[in-house]
Amino acid sequence: MKLIAANWKSNPDTAKTAERLALAEDYEGVIIIPPFQYLERVRSVLKHASLGAQNVFWENGGPFTGEVSPSQLKNLSVSFVIAGHSERRAYLGETDDMINKKIKAALSEGLQVILCVGEPIQIRKDGIRSAKDFITNQIRYDLRGVKRSDAKKVIITYEPIWAISTSQNAEPDIPEEAAEICAYIKNLVNVRGVIYGGSVNAKNAKEFLGRDDIDGALVGGESLKPKEFQKIVSAATPLV
Ligand code: PGA
């Protein structure tokens, strides 16, 4: 079964809308990843989907204003946390060292991790080999010190920055090349799965999700549109 993660980012504006969205996206194999403030409300309505958080800190408690700890998330029945999203790497200056600490803290609390990696356009312009080298460095650094048994609780999302819908001058990726890079990542590390994120929508979902080397999708923009999102889910598993 493929995994479809709905990364709502900093949306929607009200808990009521979040609840409606969660109900419309509550399918087996789906991970709903709302902003922190809606976690409890979303959890209370989900019957089939799993719950994820968009970020996590590396300490459990202490003087860390604004941070959310792994144990707090665990106690809210969160199963997955995102680490390494390119938006946080780029706009908040999150480093591989910080990402590595988050991943280790989350795993030691029993949370599963969705680690995002992906190259900027300048790297990709040098060819697919450069992109693979870039991603290799990210993965090596981000998973440094993670035990083999814990790596099985990590899902890697390949998200080329230039293909994410909100990137400046976003460009569509070529599914065949996305699959080639996902296959490359699978050979590099033994993780639970490798999924793809980069403007996955109802129209292109089959082309990405139909490939054996792509274990699912992390969906941003289109996860805020229930009808489109349902079509993406049904491209992975026929909806009953
Ligand atoms: P997108 O976002 O589907 O809007 O491209 C994916 C992501 O950034 O997680």
Residues whose N, C-alpha, C, O or C-beta is under 5 A from the ligand:
A	BS01	PGA	N7 A163 I164 S165 T166 G197 G198 S199 V200 L218 V219 G220 G221 E222
